[in-house]
Amino acid sequence: MASVKSLTASVHARLADALSAALPEAASADPLLRRSDRADYQANGILALAKKAKANPRELATRVVEQVVTGDVIEDIEVSGPGFLNVTVSDRAITENLAARAADDSGRLGVPRRAEAGTTVIDYAQPNVAKEMHVGHLRSAVIGDAVRRMLDFTGERTVGRHHIGDWGTQFGMLIQYLIEHPHELDHKADPATDVEAAGEEAMSNLNRLYKASRAVFDSDEEFKTRARQRVVALQSGDEETLALWQRFVDESKIYFYSVFDKLDMPVADDEIVGESAYNPMMAETARMLEESGVAVRSEGALVVFFDDIRGKDDKPVPLIVQKADGGFGYAASDLSAIRDRVFGLKADTLLYVVDARQALHFKMVFETARRAGWLSDAVKAVHLEFGTVLGKDGKPFKTREGETVRLEDLLDEASERAASVVREKAQDLTEEEIAERGAQVGVGAVKYADLSTSANRDYKFDLDQMVSLNGDTSVYLQYAYARIRSILRKAGETRPAAHPELELHAAERALGLHLDGFGDLVAEAAAEYAPHKLTAYLYQLASLFTAFYDKCPVLKADTPAQVENRLFLCDVTGRTLRQGMTLLGIRTPERL
């Protein structure tokens, strides 16, 4: 694949060369280039340089302009105000750069991969065994999947980890009940042929079994004793107990996969690594921390103290690695997971897409791992914390009865609502196609609403707004893509072709320059783990395309060359929209 240098990078390089020629001591100075509404670009770096060199900024700017090579990429450059540089690139450069991107047959639109890419282990989508996924699981899954897709696109090697809750004392109760009622997890639906039905049946079985076992546990002291003995058997590795525990895990996975399938989110089986996987490492983790002095014994428990973390009474709040009764908690499994990911998976970055309410826990875990030497300057750990999904009333999203909203119900309702929107606009779609598009549009709408909000902020869940054709929604982007595909179909034998010799309309220039910035934007969004920057870029792209389409006739343009060039702009816009939406995990139907 031939990577294509963006116009921004080319202009930046020209200005940097001119700066060092005009002021040799500024050889590595940044011209501080940005897009501008006064020209294509504005460079502001000369003001600070002039101050440092005790020079007149406007005079220095004039000297820099004299050193700039114009005529190919840069068409015009002028000094503005106290020493800003306004840069206009040539129409030819815009079209030629887009043509080079279109010629990339890898589908990457000429976007290069990072040369120094490393390995990121990303921990996201963490459901619990034998429990339903609810709206609280949505953000970790959606944000984690989008961030992973962006990192993969930039060339990073990613390893997924779904740290499911699959260990703990509640399994004693569940396993004992299953022993005494052996057919509770039997089911008819085949997950290989009907993912949704099998998932619903699996969760129905698990729900029924959980409620029944809890009722017996709370009312029958003898059963409670047997259940507690079963916990001991599980923790000591009893084969029969472990086999039954595995049935709960497998049954839960059938359900998980059905939900992830609805979310249109791929999950690999070998990346589902629950708390149980780190169980064999926990005693060694505790021993290593105690022997190194990182953890100390306090009131029988093994804990880590921090000078800056104190409770209301100003007493230190410790991280508990091992409880006084010898049991291990979340800290032990999380610290063991760090050891496995750093030394086993050879990760450079550990990324945790987890609720903001866990911020203190991760702060203590990361600091403990640093003191132990498991995290170093060469390995960073990042808690990508996210806010809460709120209802229209601004409170945590619940059903009318005050229950937590089931994730499946939410996705089903979004798909049904979107199908109604598609049906209103559809001209030649069958009911089956409308249902299929409805799922793609509805789930896309839910994902986009989540991703278009900065992860650390709460957001309101408003389905009416999410599936609207107006405003910053995925539906608006999907319809823009479908319109482009329709235009290209209507063009018939006339094929898209770049014509760099043509003068561009202002709307064509604006669209072309924005298209050229796709690779730079994805690199920035991936580096910052910020999918909302990509959604903002794509919304602006769809808006610029709408303005172009309104002002620049495509199939009825003045000349055949202009028709081909505008079809070419449509084609590159469609390909960029599709690639960008793919990075967000959102489908782009060809017809809507």
Salt bridges, closest charged atoms under 4 A:
ASP30 OD1 - HIS12 NE2 3.09
ASP40 OD2 - ARG509 NH2 2.29
ASP72 OD1 - ARG14 NH1 3.04
ASP91 OD1 - ARG509 NH1 2.42
GLU96 OE2 - ARG92 NH1 3.09
GLU116 OE2 - ARG114 NE 3.49
ASP123 OD2 - ARG341 NH1 3.01
GLU132 OE2 - ARG406 NE 2.48
ASP145 OD2 - ARG149 NE 2.95
GLU156 OE1 - ARG114 NH1 3.24
GLU180 OE2 - ARG226 NE 2.81
GLU184 OE1 - ARG208 NE 3.21
ASP186 OD2 - HIS183 ND1 2.85
ASP186 OD1 - ARG247 NH2 3.83
GLU196 OE2 - LYS262 NZ 3.31
ASP218 OD1 - ARG214 NH1 3.34
GLU221 OE2 - LYS224 NZ 3.74
GLU240 OE1 - ARG230 NH1 3.77
GLU251 OE2 - HIS187 NE2 3.39
ASP264 OD2 - ARG587 NE 2.58
ASP269 OD1 - LYS253 NZ 3.21
GLU271 OE1 - ARG148 NH1 2.76
GLU284 OE2 - ARG287 NH2 3.70
GLU284 OE1 - ARG339 NH2 2.90
GLU290 OE2 - ARG297 NE 3.20
GLU291 OE1 - ARG287 NH1 3.00
ASP308 OD2 - LYS363 NZ 3.26
ASP334 OD1 - HIS163 NE2 3.89
ASP334 OD2 - HIS361 NE2 2.66
ASP355 OD2 - ARG357 NH2 2.56
GLU367 OE1 - ARG370 NH1 3.88
GLU367 OE2 - ARG371 NE 3.12
GLU385 OE1 - HIS383 ND1 3.78
GLU408 OE2 - LYS262 NZ 3.75
GLU408 OE1 - ARG406 NH2 3.17
ASP409 OD1 - ARG406 NH1 2.57
ASP412 OD1 - LYS262 NZ 2.93
GLU413 OE2 - ARG417 NH2 2.81
ASP428 OD2 - ARG591 NH1 3.58
GLU431 OE1 - ARG423 NH2 2.90
GLU436 OE1 - ARG437 NH1 3.55
ASP450 OD1 - ARG139 NE 2.87
ASP462 OD1 - LYS392 NZ 3.71
ASP464 OD2 - LYS392 NZ 3.48
ASP464 OD1 - ARG417 NH1 2.42
GLU501 OE2 - HIS499 ND1 2.97
GLU508 OE2 - ARG566 NE 3.06
ASP516 OD1 - ARG101 NE 3.05
GLU524 OE2 - LYS533 NZ 2.78
GLU528 OE1 - LYS533 NZ 2.71
GLU564 OE1 - HIS499 NE2 2.66
ASP571 OD2 - ARG575 NH1 3.63
GLU590 OE1 - ARG485 NE 2.82
GLU590 OE2 - ARG578 NH1 3.48
